[in-house]
Amino acid sequence: MEPIAIAAVAAGYLLGSIDFGVIIPKVRGVDIYAHGSGNPGTTNVLRSMGRKAAAAVMMGDMAKGLAAAAIGDLAAGEAVGFAAGFAAVLGHCYPVWHRFHGGKGVATAGGMMLWLEPLLGLALLLVWVLLAFAAKRASLASLLVAIALVPGALAFGHRGWSLVWAGAAALLVVVRHRENIRRLLVGAERRIAA
């Protein structure tokens, strides 16, 4: 990997580590780790603080994924855009600024796709919204969209390392939902309510 590509991936990780799910609640005097599920993500912010705060968190998390992918893509091409986008998802899940206790990476991965394949990114976002509110379970929508990411990228013509990094981002999102998967399987997953 060229030095500029390494720098872009490192920048992606550092951008991803900026956790809006921690920062936005903290500005309002809320320690999100002590509320709801304790997860610093959009769904827990929605349950703990309401729609406006959750929308701000989601937009911030998407923006950092988009920015990381853009930096990588513009600096060294599409595959590095996907690598930097994956690094942002990794940073979101394990943020250096927040003691490696982060969210689940869904919105950040969505932002990555909005830059690298805008039509697919928009389609995945729309599917997530429809599934989340139809099923009343954000985790189920997140898992289905993560599983659809790689086939979607493949359908849009992405190959090689681009597909590998897209798959790594999708896999990380699924792994971060392992507790949700257990609860879904036994019918104990919480519904969206706000």
KOLPADO-368459 format. One record per residue: residue in three letters; x, y, z of N, C-alpha, C in turn. Coordinates in steps of 0.02 Angstrom, whole numbers, padded with zeros to 5 digits, always signed. Example, Ala and Ser with C-alpha at 12.3 -4.5 7.8 and 13.67 -1.06 7.14 Angstrom:
// residues 2
ALA+00660-00284+00390+00615-00225+00390+00660-00165+00390
SER+00642-00112+00354+00684-00053+00357+00645+00002+00394
***
This chain:
// residues 194
MET+00042-00059+00000+00000+00000+00000+00045+00062+00000
GLU+00027+00110-00042+00065+00173-00046+00055+00214+00017
PRO+00104+00258+00033+00098+00299+00093+00034+00341+00095
ILE+00013+00367+00038-00049+00407+00037-00110+00364+00053
ALA-00109+00302+00031-00164+00256+00046-00165+00239+00120
ILE-00106+00227+00148-00102+00213+00220-00127+00272+00261
ALA-00108+00333+00239-00130+00394+00274-00206+00401+00270
ALA-00234+00385+00212-00307+00390+00203-00344+00341+00247
VAL-00318+00280+00252-00349+00229+00295-00343+00249+00368
ALA-00285+00275+00388-00276+00298+00457-00324+00355+00473
ALA-00331+00401+00425-00378+00457+00433-00449+00431+00440
GLY-00466+00379+00401-00532+00349+00406-00545+00322+00475
TYR-00496+00288+00504-00504+00260+00571-00514+00317+00622
LEU-00473+00369+00618-00479+00424+00665-00545+00461+00658
LEU-00568+00470+00597-00634+00500+00586-00688+00456+00616
GLY-00683+00392+00603-00733+00345+00630-00735+00344+00705
SER-00679+00360+00737-00675+00360+00810-00711+00420+00842
ILE-00730+00469+00802-00770+00525+00828-00841+00499+00836
ASP-00861+00487+00898-00925+00453+00911-00980+00503+00928
PHE-01020+00518+00878-01075+00565+00888-01127+00539+00937
GLY-01131+00473+00944-01176+00443+00993-01155+00455+01065
VAL-01093+00476+01074-01068+00496+01140-01070+00572+01146
ILE-01046+00606+01093-01037+00679+01095-01103+00716+01101
ILE-01152+00699+01059-01216+00736+01059-01252+00728+01126
PRO-01258+00668+01153-01289+00663+01220-01249+00701+01273
LYS-01181+00698+01269-01140+00732+01320-01153+00807+01319
VAL-01162+00836+01259-01177+00908+01254-01242+00924+01292
ARG-01288+00877+01294-01351+00886+01330-01348+00861+01402
GLY-01287+00844+01425-01279+00822+01494-01298+00750+01507
VAL-01299+00709+01454-01319+00638+01460-01259+00593+01447
ASP-01247+00546+01491-01196+00494+01480-01233+00435+01449
ILE-01226+00428+01383-01265+00376+01347-01246+00306+01370
TYR-01185+00297+01396-01165+00231+01420-01206+00209+01481
ALA-01237+00258+01515-01276+00243+01575-01351+00240+01561
HIS-01371+00245+01498-01442+00245+01480-01459+00188+01433
GLY-01519+00162+01439-01543+00110+01394-01497+00050+01391
SER-01478+00032+01329-01434-00025+01319-01361-00009+01335
GLY-01345+00056+01342-01276+00076+01354-01236+00082+01290
ASN-01267+00067+01233-01233+00070+01168-01236+00142+01141
PRO-01179+00170+01120-01179+00238+01094-01198+00240+01020
GLY-01258+00218+01005-01281+00217+00935-01348+00251+00928
THR-01370+00257+00866-01431+00293+00850-01492+00265+00887
THR-01499+00199+00888-01559+00169+00918-01563+00184+00993
ASN-01507+00177+01028-01508+00191+01100-01519+00265+01113
VAL-01491+00308+01071-01503+00380+01079-01577+00395+01065
LEU-01606+00361+01016-01678+00370+01003-01719+00351+01064
ARG-01704+00294+01093-01742+00271+01152-01730+00316+01212
SER-01669+00341+01219-01651+00378+01280-01664+00453+01275
MET-01660+00481+01213-01662+00554+01206-01712+00580+01155
GLY-01739+00535+01113-01789+00557+01064-01763+00563+00993
ARG-01809+00581+00949-01795+00579+00877-01744+00630+00853
LYS-01747+00692+00880-01700+00744+00856-01628+00725+00871
ALA-01615+00703+00932-01547+00683+00950-01525+00623+00909
ALA-01570+00575+00900-01554+00515+00860-01539+00533+00788
ALA-01578+00579+00759-01565+00600+00690-01497+00634+00684
ALA-01479+00675+00733-01414+00708+00732-01358+00658+00737
VAL-01366+00607+00779-01315+00554+00785-01309+00516+00720
MET-01365+00498+00691-01364+00460+00628-01330+00499+00572
MET-01347+00564+00566-01316+00605+00514-01241+00613+00525
GLY-01221+00623+00587-01149+00629+00602-01112+00565+00587
ASP-01141+00508+00606-01109+00444+00593-01105+00428+00518
MET-01157+00446+00481-01155+00437+00408-01103+00483+00377
ALA-01100+00545+00401-01053+00594+00372-00981+00571+00380
LYS-00964+00541+00436-00894+00521+00445-00877+00461+00400
GLY-00924+00416+00388-00913+00362+00341-00904+00387+00270
LEU-00947+00435+00251-00943+00466+00185-00876+00503+00177
ALA-00857+00543+00228-00795+00581+00225-00734+00535+00219
ALA-00733+00482+00258-00676+00435+00256-00671+00403+00187
ALA-00727+00380+00160-00727+00349+00093-00705+00399+00040
ALA-00728+00461+00046-00710+00513-00002-00635+00527+00000
ILE-00607+00532+00060-00535+00544+00067-00496+00488+00033
GLY-00513+00426+00048-00477+00369+00019-00485+00366-00056
ASP-00547+00375-00080-00562+00372-00152-00524+00426-00190
LEU-00528+00488-00166-00496+00544-00200-00420+00540-00196
ALA-00394+00513-00141-00321+00509-00132-00290+00453-00172
ALA-00324+00395-00176-00290+00336-00204-00336+00288-00241
GLY-00398+00307-00255-00442+00264-00294-00495+00228-00253
GLU-00540+00196-00290-00599+00164-00261-00583+00113-00207
ALA-00535+00068-00219-00520+00016-00170-00497+00046-00104
VAL-00458+00099-00108-00436+00133-00047-00494+00171-00015
GLY-00540+00194-00056-00602+00224-00029-00640+00173+00013
PHE-00646+00112-00012-00679+00059+00027-00638+00042+00090
ALA-00571+00040+00083-00529+00025+00141-00535+00078+00195
ALA-00535+00142+00174-00542+00197+00222-00612+00197+00252
GLY-00662+00180+00212-00730+00174+00238-00735+00119+00289
PHE-00704+00061+00275-00703+00007+00324-00667+00030+00387
ALA-00611+00067+00379-00574+00092+00437-00618+00138+00480
ALA-00661+00177+00447-00708+00220+00484-00758+00179+00523
VAL-00783+00125+00493-00829+00080+00528-00793+00048+00588
LEU-00731+00027+00577-00691-00002+00631-00681+00049+00687
GLY-00665+00111+00668-00657+00164+00717-00721+00179+00755
HIS-00777+00176+00720-00842+00187+00753-00855+00132+00805
CYS-00840+00071+00787-00853+00014+00832-00803+00011+00890
TYR-00741+00030+00875-00687+00028+00926-00649+00094+00925
PRO-00682+00148+00950-00652+00215+00944-00596+00228+00994
VAL-00539+00250+00967-00482+00266+01009-00498+00323+01057
TRP-00541+00369+01037-00558+00427+01079-00605+00409+01136
HIS-00637+00351+01133-00688+00333+01183-00674+00264+01213
ARG-00609+00250+01226-00588+00188+01258-00612+00125+01222
PHE-00616+00130+01155-00633+00073+01112-00703+00045+01126
HIS-00747+00086+01156-00816+00066+01169-00862+00106+01123
GLY-00878+00078+01065-00916+00115+01015-00982+00081+00996
GLY-01008+00104+00941-01072+00079+00916-01066+00018+00872
LYS-01114+00011+00827-01117-00051+00787-01101-00040+00713
GLY-01091+00022+00693-01063+00036+00627-01111+00042+00569
VAL-01176+00037+00581-01224+00035+00526-01225+00101+00487
ALA-01235+00157+00522-01240+00221+00488-01174+00240+00455
THR-01118+00223+00487-01053+00239+00459-01041+00199+00394
ALA-01060+00136+00394-01056+00095+00332-01102+00124+00279
GLY-01161+00147+00299-01207+00178+00252-01177+00240+00220
GLY-01143+00281+00261-01109+00341+00234-01055+00322+00185
MET-01017+00270+00200-00966+00245+00153-00997+00229+00086
MET-01054+00194+00087-01086+00175+00024-01116+00235-00012
LEU-01139+00285+00025-01166+00345-00008-01114+00379-00051
TRP-01051+00377-00030-00998+00406-00072-00978+00359-00129
LEU-00966+00297-00113-00936+00251-00162-00985+00222-00212
GLU-01048+00218-00194-01101+00194-00240-01167+00226-00217
PRO-01177+00290-00235-01234+00328-00208-01302+00295-00216
LEU-01316+00266-00274-01382+00234-00283-01391+00175-00236
LEU-01339+00135-00228-01343+00079-00181-01349+00105-00110
GLY-01310+00156-00093-01314+00185-00026-01383+00210-00010
LEU-01414+00245-00057-01482+00270-00047-01532+00213-00042
ALA-01524+00162-00084-01569+00104-00082-01564+00069-00015
LEU-01503+00059+00010-01494+00026+00075-01524+00067+00131
LEU-01515+00133+00127-01544+00177+00178-01621+00173+00178
LEU-01650+00174+00119-01723+00169+00113-01748+00102+00140
VAL-01714+00048+00121-01733-00018+00145-01727-00022+00221
TRP-01674+00008+00249-01665+00008+00321-01724+00043+00356
VAL-01741+00103+00331-01796+00141+00361-01861+00102+00358
LEU-01876+00074+00299-01939+00036+00291-01941-00025+00336
LEU-01886-00063+00338-01883-00123+00380-01885-00107+00454
ALA-01847-00055+00474-01843-00038+00545-01911-00019+00572
PHE-01949+00020+00533-02013+00043+00559-02070-00006+00545
ALA-02062-00049+00495-02113-00100+00483-02107-00156+00536
ALA-02045-00178+00548-02033-00232+00597-02026-00205+00668
LYS-02017-00139+00675-02007-00107+00740-01943-00131+00775
ARG-01896-00155+00736-01832-00178+00764-01775-00154+00720
ALA-01738-00105+00746-01682-00077+00708-01628-00130+00695
SER-01618-00175+00743-01565-00225+00735-01580-00272+00676
LEU-01642-00291+00668-01660-00335+00612-01648-00300+00546
ALA-01669-00237+00541-01657-00197+00480-01582-00190+00467
SER-01543-00177+00519-01471-00169+00512-01438-00232+00487
LEU-01457-00289+00515-01429-00353+00494-01445-00369+00421
LEU-01508-00358+00402-01528-00374+00333-01493-00328+00283
VAL-01486-00264+00300-01451-00217+00256-01377-00234+00252
ALA-01346-00253+00308-01275-00272+00307-01265-00334+00263
ILE-01309-00382+00268-01304-00443+00227-01313-00426+00153
ALA-01354-00375+00138-01366-00356+00068-01310-00314+00039
LEU-01265-00287+00080-01214-00240+00056-01169-00272+00003
VAL-01142-00330+00017-01095-00361-00030-01129-00382-00096
PRO-01186-00417-00094-01219-00432-00157-01238-00368-00195
GLY-01256-00316-00159-01272-00252-00192-01211-00222-00225
ALA-01154-00222-00190-01093-00195-00219-01072-00237-00280
LEU-01079-00302-00275-01064-00346-00331-01109-00331-00391
ALA-01173-00320-00378-01220-00305-00432-01204-00239-00466
PHE-01173-00192-00429-01154-00127-00457-01085-00129-00489
GLY-01055-00188-00493-00992-00196-00530-00928-00191-00489
HIS-00933-00189-00424-00872-00184-00383-00841-00253-00377
ARG-00775-00255-00383-00738-00318-00381-00674-00310-00340
GLY-00638-00364-00332-00572-00362-00301-00572-00333-00230
TRP-00522-00291-00216-00514-00264-00149-00573-00221-00127
SER-00606-00188-00175-00665-00149-00156-00717-00194-00124
LEU-00728-00252-00153-00777-00299-00127-00754-00329-00060
VAL-00689-00341-00054-00661-00368+00009-00674-00319+00066
TRP-00660-00255+00055-00669-00205+00108-00743-00194+00123
ALA-00784-00195+00071-00857-00190+00082-00881-00248+00125
GLY-00856-00308+00109-00874-00368+00147-00849-00365+00219
ALA-00790-00337+00228-00763-00330+00296-00806-00283+00338
ALA-00829-00228+00307-00873-00181+00342-00939-00215+00360
ALA-00968-00251+00312-01031-00285+00325-01024-00338+00379
LEU-00969-00376+00377-00957-00428+00427-00950-00398+00497
LEU-00914-00342+00501-00905-00309+00566-00972-00286+00594
VAL-01015-00259+00552-01082-00238+00574-01120-00299+00602
VAL-01117-00355+00566-01152-00415+00589-01123-00439+00656
VAL-01057-00442+00661-01025-00464+00723-01044-00419+00781
ARG-01048-00354+00770-01066-00307+00823-01139-00316+00845
HIS-01179-00351+00805-01249-00364+00822-01260-00433+00852
ARG-01207-00467+00873-01214-00537+00896-01263-00543+00954
GLU-01263-00496+01001-01311-00500+01057-01382-00489+01031
ASN-01390-00444+00983-01456-00433+00953-01481-00496+00918
ILE-01435-00531+00884-01454-00593+00850-01480-00644+00900
ARG-01446-00650+00957-01469-00697+01009-01539-00678+01033
ARG-01550-00614+01044-01616-00592+01068-01670-00601+01015
LEU-01652-00588+00952-01700-00598+00897-01721-00672+00893
LEU-01674-00717+00902-01688-00788+00896-01735-00814+00950
VAL-01735-00781+01008-01779-00802+01063-01838-00755+01072
GLY-01847-00709+01025-01904-00663+01028-01900-00611+01083
ALA-01839-00595+01105-01831-00548+01161-01802-00480+01140
GLU-01794-00468+01076-01765-00405+01053-01814-00348+01064
ARG-01787-00292+01090-01829-00233+01104-01854-00201+01039
ARG-01913-00173+01043-01941-00136+00986-01918-00064+00988
ILE-01921-00032+00929-01908+00039+00925-01967+00075+00957
ALA-01952+00124+00999-02005+00164+01030-01978+00232+01046
ALA-02008+00283+01014-01991+00352+01031-02040+00398+00998
***
